[in-house]
């Protein structure tokens, strides 16, 4: 099979902006990303780590270089973009300045050092921390908060607590007292290919021990008056299609009925990576700024990608996106005027219940003005 590859290139000494070189490469299904990198390097040299443990980013998803071309095609098709773990930290091509990652190890130095001054890090723990490097850079939090302590240090903290349970309280306090500590964590689940969910579970366990998470339905996202969106009717009588509309669907409900409605509207439903990101809703009560930064990126991504509106399938997501616009505009520095529709409103519009839809649409902060 043939892959259409865009390869990241950048030299901090000579380039002002990164660029991508195009390559059309014939590959076998059992070839790996590392095979591809070596082949491209033989044709035109660039800088990368020729190591089976290395991770790269393909079409926005973090993965090991031993990922096969078969899995690449299954996941993304044949048009792919290969990038380093962090574009922002690149020195040359795929070689990065990792000082941000390495410096965070000092946060737990007192628990992993063999000397009183905490200057000699035990080799075992240093190697363990280094193995967590992909999880540090894969965190979406780093895209909005550069000083976040990182998921690698949280995973190390979890391992230390397992090994030294008598130090649990001190370790937990350490990762909580940092200015950009554990309350800045966002889920890694949709960020890494073939992600081991037990790693996310370890971080969630730390959050639970520190009592910093709160159920989504207990969060106060609504800053304006409440709206009664009614119930989802699951009607099959579609009277009005949306074939002239583009929209982004922030899906949190796996309901087949709602998915059927979306597909029956004949609209262009945008496939955006920002829709798959954790919005940090469980820590909104203690760290709303993080949620504002992530949701503002989501809404502007939808707007900049040509969406006419965003569809949500629950009340909480509606209030989060529609009621908090001023705060999102403040953190992002741009106006956010893209409308948000509840899926029940979308259904009412599609089945011709325009008066019912009008009664709720007029209560939005931004009226979609569809009717």
C-alpha positions as a Python dict, from the first residue, in 0.01 Angstrom:
ca = {
    (1, 'X'): (0, 0, 0),
    (2, 'X'): (102, 363, -45),
    (3, 'X'): (107, 623, 232),
    (4, 'X'): (82, 997, 170),
    (5, 'X'): (312, 1136, 440),
    (6, 'X'): (368, 1491, 564),
    (7, 'X'): (689, 1491, 768),
    (8, 'X'): (760, 1761, 1025),
    (9, 'X'): (1081, 1959, 979),
    (10, 'X'): (1231, 2245, 1177),
    (11, 'X'): (1574, 2376, 1273),
    (12, 'X'): (1568, 2634, 1551),
    (13, 'X'): (1898, 2778, 1424),
    (14, 'X'): (1778, 2858, 1075),
    (15, 'X'): (1399, 2827, 1048),
    (16, 'X'): (1146, 3083, 1165),
    (17, 'X'): (853, 2842, 1136),
    (18, 'X'): (822, 2463, 1103),
    (19, 'X'): (733, 2312, 768),
    (20, 'X'): (635, 1972, 628),
    (21, 'X'): (787, 1773, 345),
    (22, 'X'): (562, 1551, 132),
    (23, 'X'): (645, 1188, 65),
    (24, 'X'): (459, 908, -114),
    (25, 'X'): (589, 582, 26),
    (26, 'X'): (509, 224, -69),
    (27, 'X'): (500, 11, 246),
    (28, 'X'): (412, -336, 364),
    (29, 'X'): (146, -381, 630),
    (30, 'X'): (401, -509, 883),
    (31, 'X'): (636, -214, 829),
    (32, 'X'): (653, 24, 1125),
    (33, 'X'): (673, 399, 1167),
    (34, 'X'): (1040, 349, 1251),
    (35, 'X'): (1085, 169, 918),
    (36, 'X'): (933, 470, 743),
    (37, 'X'): (1151, 719, 930),
    (38, 'X'): (1466, 528, 842),
    (39, 'X'): (1365, 504, 478),
    (40, 'X'): (1290, 876, 456),
    (41, 'X'): (1616, 953, 634),
    (42, 'X'): (1811, 749, 378),
    (43, 'X'): (1663, 967, 104),
    (44, 'X'): (1705, 1301, 278),
    (45, 'X'): (1865, 1312, 622),
    (46, 'X'): (1683, 1462, 917),
    (47, 'X'): (1722, 1436, 1294),
    (48, 'X'): (1532, 1174, 1493),
    (49, 'X'): (1589, 907, 1758),
    (50, 'X'): (1640, 571, 1590),
    (51, 'X'): (1509, 381, 1891),
    (52, 'X'): (1222, 134, 1922),
    (53, 'X'): (1108, 296, 2247),
    (54, 'X'): (1061, 635, 2083),
    (55, 'X'): (718, 794, 2046),
    (56, 'X'): (594, 1029, 1776),
    (57, 'X'): (263, 1195, 1694),
    (58, 'X'): (62, 1076, 1394),
    (59, 'X'): (-243, 1283, 1299),
    (60, 'X'): (-257, 1422, 1651),
    (61, 'X'): (-235, 1085, 1827),
    (62, 'X'): (71, 981, 2028),
    (63, 'X'): (215, 639, 1951),
    (64, 'X'): (524, 421, 1964),
    (65, 'X'): (736, 408, 1649),
    (66, 'X'): (685, 30, 1636),
    (67, 'X'): (321, 85, 1542),
    (68, 'X'): (259, -98, 1215),
    (69, 'X'): (144, 53, 888),
    (70, 'X'): (-157, -179, 901),
    (71, 'X'): (-272, -18, 1224),
    (72, 'X'): (-196, 328, 1088),
    (73, 'X'): (-417, 264, 785),
    (74, 'X'): (-694, 113, 999),
    (75, 'X'): (-692, 413, 1233),
    (76, 'X'): (-628, 705, 997),
    (77, 'X'): (-635, 588, 638),
    (78, 'X'): (-336, 650, 412),
    (79, 'X'): (-295, 1028, 452),
    (80, 'X'): (-82, 1092, 760),
    (81, 'X'): (119, 1365, 929),
    (82, 'X'): (416, 1262, 1145),
    (83, 'X'): (533, 1505, 1415),
    (84, 'X'): (754, 1503, 1727),
    (85, 'X'): (614, 1472, 2080),
    (86, 'X'): (619, 1848, 2126),
    (87, 'X'): (648, 2093, 1838),
    (88, 'X'): (699, 2374, 2087),
    (89, 'X'): (1011, 2208, 2234),
    (90, 'X'): (1186, 2110, 1908),
    (91, 'X'): (1551, 2196, 1849),
    (92, 'X'): (1583, 2014, 1519),
    (93, 'X'): (1321, 1800, 1348),
    (94, 'X'): (1232, 1527, 1601),
    (95, 'X'): (1501, 1614, 1857),
    (96, 'X'): (1363, 1820, 2143),
    (97, 'X'): (1480, 2023, 2438),
    (98, 'X'): (1341, 1812, 2724),
    (99, 'X'): (1438, 2040, 3012),
    (100, 'X'): (1072, 2093, 3098),
    (101, 'X'): (1021, 1718, 3143),
    (102, 'X'): (1351, 1652, 3320),
    (103, 'X'): (1313, 1941, 3563),
    (104, 'X'): (983, 1810, 3700),
    (105, 'X'): (1156, 1510, 3857),
    (106, 'X'): (1282, 1740, 4133),
    (107, 'X'): (923, 1766, 4262),
    (108, 'X'): (956, 1420, 4417),
    (109, 'X'): (1332, 1433, 4476),
    (110, 'X'): (1302, 1394, 4854),
    (111, 'X'): (1128, 1059, 4807),
    (112, 'X'): (1363, 910, 4547),
    (113, 'X'): (1708, 1029, 4656),
    (114, 'X'): (1983, 837, 4828),
    (115, 'X'): (2133, 1137, 5006),
    (116, 'X'): (2005, 1384, 5265),
    (117, 'X'): (2024, 1682, 5028),
    (118, 'X'): (1811, 1502, 4767),
    (119, 'X'): (2072, 1551, 4496),
    (120, 'X'): (2141, 1187, 4405),
    (121, 'X'): (1832, 1041, 4239),
    (122, 'X'): (1810, 662, 4264),
    (123, 'X'): (1867, 508, 3922),
    (124, 'X'): (1559, 285, 3950),
    (125, 'X'): (1321, 578, 3994),
    (126, 'X'): (1494, 796, 3736),
    (127, 'X'): (1458, 524, 3473),
    (128, 'X'): (1096, 473, 3571),
    (129, 'X'): (1028, 844, 3532),
    (130, 'X'): (1202, 852, 3193),
    (131, 'X'): (976, 568, 3077),
    (132, 'X'): (678, 796, 3143),
    (133, 'X'): (803, 1067, 2903),
    (134, 'X'): (535, 1003, 2637),
    (135, 'X'): (264, 1059, 2897),
    (136, 'X'): (417, 1391, 2998),
    (137, 'X'): (407, 1530, 2645),
    (138, 'X'): (76, 1365, 2550),
    (139, 'X'): (-117, 1562, 2812),
    (140, 'X'): (-351, 1813, 2651),
    (141, 'X'): (-302, 2033, 2958),
    (142, 'X'): (43, 2130, 2828),
    (143, 'X'): (-125, 2297, 2531),
    (144, 'X'): (-294, 2547, 2762),
    (145, 'X'): (-70, 2549, 3070),
    (146, 'X'): (303, 2507, 3005),
    (147, 'X'): (395, 2490, 3375),
    (148, 'X'): (180, 2187, 3459),
    (149, 'X'): (379, 1935, 3667),
    (150, 'X'): (288, 1664, 3418),
    (151, 'X'): (128, 1322, 3420),
    (152, 'X'): (468, 1152, 3437),
    (153, 'X'): (525, 1284, 3788),
    (154, 'X'): (174, 1173, 3888),
    (155, 'X'): (241, 821, 3764),
    (156, 'X'): (570, 818, 3952),
    (157, 'X'): (389, 938, 4265),
    (158, 'X'): (143, 651, 4229),
    (159, 'X'): (427, 398, 4203),
    (160, 'X'): (603, 548, 4505),
    (161, 'X'): (287, 523, 4714),
    (162, 'X'): (256, 157, 4619),
    (163, 'X'): (616, 94, 4720),
    (164, 'X'): (624, 321, 5026),
    (165, 'X'): (267, 333, 5165),
    (166, 'X'): (391, 501, 5483),
    (167, 'X'): (485, 806, 5271),
    (168, 'X'): (147, 834, 5100),
    (169, 'X'): (29, 1146, 5282),
    (170, 'X'): (352, 1336, 5219),
    (171, 'X'): (359, 1238, 4850),
    (172, 'X'): (-5, 1336, 4801),
    (173, 'X'): (55, 1671, 4966),
    (174, 'X'): (354, 1728, 4741),
    (175, 'X'): (163, 1682, 4414),
    (176, 'X'): (-127, 1891, 4543),
    (177, 'X'): (69, 2187, 4680),
    (178, 'X'): (239, 2262, 4346),
    (179, 'X'): (98, 2572, 4177),
    (180, 'X'): (8, 2372, 3867),
    (181, 'X'): (-45, 2038, 4035),
    (182, 'X'): (-276, 1741, 4001),
    (183, 'X'): (-589, 1957, 3969),
    (184, 'X'): (-460, 2042, 3618),
    (185, 'X'): (-469, 1682, 3499),
    (186, 'X'): (-673, 1599, 3190),
    (187, 'X'): (-739, 1245, 3077),
    (188, 'X'): (-486, 1069, 2854),
    (189, 'X'): (-742, 815, 2732),
    (190, 'X'): (-802, 968, 2386),
    (191, 'X'): (-451, 1100, 2341),
    (192, 'X'): (-242, 784, 2300),
    (193, 'X'): (-291, 492, 2063),
    (194, 'X'): (-350, 161, 2244),
    (195, 'X'): (-340, 346, 2575),
    (196, 'X'): (-320, 136, 2892),
    (197, 'X'): (-626, 255, 3083),
    (198, 'X'): (-481, 134, 3413),
    (199, 'X'): (-240, 429, 3396),
    (200, 'X'): (-528, 675, 3384),
    (201, 'X'): (-693, 483, 3666),
    (202, 'X'): (-383, 537, 3881),
    (203, 'X'): (-406, 913, 3837),
    (204, 'X'): (-781, 911, 3902),
    (205, 'X'): (-709, 720, 4223),
    (206, 'X'): (-471, 996, 4334),
    (207, 'X'): (-739, 1258, 4262),
    (208, 'X'): (-991, 1061, 4464),
    (209, 'X'): (-752, 1030, 4758),
    (210, 'X'): (-706, 1406, 4752),
    (211, 'X'): (-1081, 1458, 4715),
    (212, 'X'): (-1042, 1706, 4430),
    (213, 'X'): (-1293, 1551, 4187),
    (214, 'X'): (-1663, 1627, 4191),
    (215, 'X'): (-1942, 1453, 3993),
    (216, 'X'): (-2030, 1636, 3673),
    (217, 'X'): (-2397, 1666, 3770),
    (218, 'X'): (-2292, 1847, 4089),
    (219, 'X'): (-2089, 2111, 3907),
    (220, 'X'): (-2232, 2460, 3862),
    (221, 'X'): (-2173, 2530, 3494),
    (222, 'X'): (-2487, 2738, 3451),
    (223, 'X'): (-2435, 3111, 3502),
    (224, 'X'): (-2768, 3214, 3349),
    (225, 'X'): (-3129, 3102, 3375),
    (226, 'X'): (-3213, 2734, 3333),
    (227, 'X'): (-3375, 2603, 3017),
    (228, 'X'): (-3615, 2310, 2992),
    (229, 'X'): (-3501, 2124, 2680),
    (230, 'X'): (-3768, 1857, 2718),
    (231, 'X'): (-3695, 1497, 2632),
    (232, 'X'): (-3543, 1328, 2329),
    (233, 'X'): (-3834, 1197, 2121),
    (234, 'X'): (-3641, 950, 1905),
    (235, 'X'): (-3859, 1042, 1609),
    (236, 'X'): (-3794, 893, 1267),
    (237, 'X'): (-4008, 1151, 1085),
    (238, 'X'): (-3741, 1391, 965),
    (239, 'X'): (-3909, 1678, 779),
    (240, 'X'): (-3616, 1915, 745),
    (241, 'X'): (-3262, 1810, 661),
    (242, 'X'): (-2951, 2008, 750),
    (243, 'X'): (-2766, 1936, 427),
    (244, 'X'): (-2663, 2301, 394),
    (245, 'X'): (-2513, 2311, 743),
    (246, 'X'): (-2181, 2216, 898),
    (247, 'X'): (-2171, 2140, 1268),
    (248, 'X'): (-1952, 1988, 1536),
    (249, 'X'): (-2102, 1724, 1765),
    (250, 'X'): (-1964, 1711, 2120),
    (251, 'X'): (-2071, 1356, 2194),
    (252, 'X'): (-2088, 1230, 2550),
    (253, 'X'): (-2384, 994, 2514),
    (254, 'X'): (-2337, 662, 2333),
    (255, 'X'): (-2709, 648, 2253),
    (256, 'X'): (-2763, 484, 1916),
    (257, 'X'): (-3086, 680, 1876),
    (258, 'X'): (-2906, 1014, 1900),
    (259, 'X'): (-2635, 895, 1663),
    (260, 'X'): (-2907, 792, 1417),
    (261, 'X'): (-3056, 1142, 1433),
    (262, 'X'): (-2719, 1303, 1359),
    (263, 'X'): (-2655, 1078, 1060),
    (264, 'X'): (-3009, 1127, 921),
    (265, 'X'): (-2976, 1505, 896),
    (266, 'X'): (-2743, 1490, 592),
    (267, 'X'): (-2531, 1768, 740),
    (268, 'X'): (-2153, 1777, 730),
    (269, 'X'): (-2046, 1671, 1079),
    (270, 'X'): (-1692, 1796, 1141),
    (271, 'X'): (-1436, 1550, 1274),
    (272, 'X'): (-1226, 1762, 1512),
    (273, 'X'): (-965, 1634, 1757),
    (274, 'X'): (-1067, 1896, 2011),
    (275, 'X'): (-1404, 1722, 2044),
    (276, 'X'): (-1230, 1417, 2191),
    (277, 'X'): (-1039, 1605, 2460),
    (278, 'X'): (-1117, 1586, 2830),
    (279, 'X'): (-1273, 1918, 2934),
    (280, 'X'): (-1165, 1881, 3299),
    (281, 'X'): (-1526, 1905, 3411),
    (282, 'X'): (-1468, 1704, 3729),
    (283, 'X'): (-1235, 1972, 3870),
    (284, 'X'): (-1429, 2275, 3746),
    (285, 'X'): (-1527, 2369, 4103),
    (286, 'X'): (-1162, 2423, 4202),
    (287, 'X'): (-999, 2502, 3867),
    (288, 'X'): (-1250, 2659, 3625),
    (289, 'X'): (-974, 2844, 3436),
    (290, 'X'): (-842, 2516, 3296),
    (291, 'X'): (-1186, 2421, 3166),
    (292, 'X'): (-1233, 2768, 3015),
    (293, 'X'): (-904, 2738, 2827),
    (294, 'X'): (-987, 2393, 2687),
    (295, 'X'): (-1347, 2472, 2594),
    (296, 'X'): (-1252, 2802, 2432),
    (297, 'X'): (-1005, 2614, 2210),
    (298, 'X'): (-1278, 2365, 2124),
    (299, 'X'): (-1531, 2632, 2031),
    (300, 'X'): (-1287, 2836, 1824),
    (301, 'X'): (-1162, 2522, 1651),
    (302, 'X'): (-1519, 2445, 1549),
    (303, 'X'): (-1575, 2804, 1434),
    (304, 'X'): (-1247, 2826, 1243),
    (305, 'X'): (-1320, 2490, 1078),
    (306, 'X'): (-1643, 2623, 934),
    (307, 'X'): (-1902, 2494, 1180),
    (308, 'X'): (-2232, 2680, 1184),
    (309, 'X'): (-2298, 2559, 1537),
    (310, 'X'): (-2199, 2301, 1800),
    (311, 'X'): (-2439, 2025, 1909),
    (312, 'X'): (-2431, 1884, 2264),
    (313, 'X'): (-2633, 1592, 2397),
    (314, 'X'): (-2679, 1687, 2764),
    (315, 'X'): (-2777, 1989, 2970),
    (316, 'X'): (-2444, 2023, 3152),
    (317, 'X'): (-2239, 2054, 2834),
    (318, 'X'): (-2486, 2309, 2699),
    (319, 'X'): (-2454, 2531, 3005),
    (320, 'X'): (-2077, 2488, 3012),
    (321, 'X'): (-2036, 2610, 2654),
    (322, 'X'): (-2316, 2863, 2621),
    (323, 'X'): (-2322, 3023, 2967),
    (324, 'X'): (-1949, 3071, 3018),
    (325, 'X'): (-1862, 3257, 2699),
    (326, 'X'): (-1733, 3571, 2871),
    (327, 'X'): (-1486, 3370, 3077),
    (328, 'X'): (-1375, 3175, 2771),
    (329, 'X'): (-1331, 3495, 2571),
    (330, 'X'): (-1125, 3638, 2857),
    (331, 'X'): (-876, 3349, 2865),
    (332, 'X'): (-849, 3309, 2487),
    (333, 'X'): (-856, 3677, 2386),
    (334, 'X'): (-1115, 3632, 2110),
    (335, 'X'): (-1489, 3663, 2073),
    (336, 'X'): (-1674, 3332, 2077),
    (337, 'X'): (-2001, 3373, 1891),
    (338, 'X'): (-2058, 3022, 1758),
    (339, 'X'): (-2405, 2899, 1867),
    (340, 'X'): (-2459, 2587, 2077),
    (341, 'X'): (-2763, 2363, 2024),
    (342, 'X'): (-2898, 2097, 2257),
    (343, 'X'): (-2968, 1778, 2062),
    (344, 'X'): (-3333, 1793, 2170),
    (345, 'X'): (-3359, 2133, 2001),
    (346, 'X'): (-3193, 1992, 1691),
    (347, 'X'): (-3448, 1711, 1683),
    (348, 'X'): (-3738, 1955, 1722),
    (349, 'X'): (-3608, 2158, 1429),
    (350, 'X'): (-3564, 1845, 1217),
    (351, 'X'): (-3915, 1710, 1282),
    (352, 'X'): (-4084, 2045, 1229),
    (353, 'X'): (-4158, 2134, 1592),
    (354, 'X'): (-4034, 2487, 1530),
    (355, 'X'): (-4241, 2660, 1795),
    (356, 'X'): (-4108, 2431, 2067),
    (357, 'X'): (-3754, 2489, 1942),
    (358, 'X'): (-3806, 2865, 1921),
    (359, 'X'): (-3908, 2881, 2288),
    (360, 'X'): (-3572, 2742, 2401),
    (361, 'X'): (-3346, 2889, 2131),
    (362, 'X'): (-3441, 3244, 2227),
    (363, 'X'): (-3307, 3179, 2578),
    (364, 'X'): (-2954, 3102, 2456),
    (365, 'X'): (-2672, 3348, 2522),
    (366, 'X'): (-2609, 3329, 2147),
    (367, 'X'): (-2930, 3264, 1952),
    (368, 'X'): (-2858, 3033, 1654),
    (369, 'X'): (-3125, 3221, 1454),
    (370, 'X'): (-3194, 2907, 1253),
    (371, 'X'): (-3569, 2964, 1242),
}
